[in-house]
Amino acid sequence: MKFSTIHLGNNKIEIFNSFMGKETIKLNGEIVSEKSSITGAKHNFKIIENDQKVDCKLILGYGANGVVMDLYKDNIAIIESPKSSLLAILFFLVLFFVFLALTQIAFHY
């Protein structure tokens, strides 16, 4: 499923993420990077700007608000998502498992 589209100059960057953890990056309709990851991955590719190849890095991951991404062009941040603490993510995971355990206990009595 498509996660996002970014228009950067004359370039169109599309980001896809499947439920199985496959991340696909398309540049102007062509796949430039594919990786499998559950926690997010770093994708490196090049775009053409002013007839020159420019290095890009797209980092996908998870934060307290869901999927987050950072996009860098020539090591300059174009998009930076707010960073959340790993502690917040662990808190929500523990809360989920406690809820799951309480649900199991409630249905067995």
TAJO-V360875 format. One record per pair of residues at least 12 apart in sequence whose ideal C-beta (glycine too) atoms are under 10 Angstrom apart, sorted by the first residue. I is the first residue (numbers start at 1). J is the second residue. Records with the same first field share a line. If there is no record, write none. Layout:
BEGIN
I = J + J
END
This chain:
BEGIN
1 = 16 + 17 + 18 + 19
2 = 14 + 15 + 16 + 17 + 24 + 26
3 = 15 + 16 + 17 + 23 + 24 + 60 + 66 + 67 + 69
4 = 16 + 17 + 58 + 60 + 67 + 69 + 71 + 79
5 = 26
6 = 58 + 69 + 71 + 78 + 79
8 = 27 + 47 + 49 + 54 + 56 + 71 + 73 + 78 + 79
9 = 47 + 48 + 49 + 50 + 54 + 73
10 = 28 + 47 + 48 + 49 + 50
11 = 27 + 28 + 47 + 48 + 49 + 54 + 56 + 73
12 = 26 + 27 + 28 + 29 + 47
13 = 25 + 26 + 27 + 28 + 32 + 43 + 45 + 47 + 56 + 58 + 71 + 78
14 = 26 + 27 + 28 + 29 + 31
15 = 33 + 43 + 58 + 60 + 67 + 69 + 71
16 = 31 + 34
17 = 37 + 40 + 60 + 67
18 = 36
20 = 36 + 38
21 = 35 + 36 + 37 + 38 + 39 + 40 + 41
22 = 34 + 35 + 36 + 37 + 41
23 = 35 + 36 + 37 + 40 + 41 + 42 + 43 + 58 + 60 + 67
24 = 43
25 = 41 + 43 + 44 + 45 + 56 + 58 + 60
26 = 45
27 = 45 + 46 + 47 + 48 + 56
28 = 47 + 48
30 = 45
31 = 45
32 = 44 + 45 + 46 + 47 + 56 + 58
33 = 45 + 56 + 58
35 = 60
37 = 60 + 61
38 = 62
39 = 60 + 61 + 62
40 = 59 + 60 + 61 + 62 + 63 + 67 + 68 + 69
41 = 58 + 59 + 60 + 61
42 = 57 + 58 + 59 + 60 + 61 + 70 + 72
43 = 56 + 57 + 58 + 59 + 60 + 69 + 71
44 = 56 + 57 + 58 + 59 + 72
45 = 57 + 58
47 = 73
49 = 73 + 74
54 = 73 + 74
55 = 72 + 73 + 74 + 75
56 = 71 + 72 + 73 + 74 + 75 + 78
57 = 70 + 71 + 72 + 73 + 74 + 75 + 77 + 78
58 = 70 + 71 + 72 + 73 + 78 + 79
59 = 71 + 72 + 79 + 80 + 81
60 = 81
61 = 81 + 83 + 84
62 = 84 + 89
63 = 81 + 82 + 83 + 84 + 85 + 86 + 88 + 89
64 = 82 + 83 + 84 + 85 + 86 + 87 + 88 + 89 + 91 + 92
65 = 81 + 82 + 84 + 88
66 = 81
67 = 81
68 = 80 + 81 + 82 + 83 + 84
69 = 81
70 = 83
END
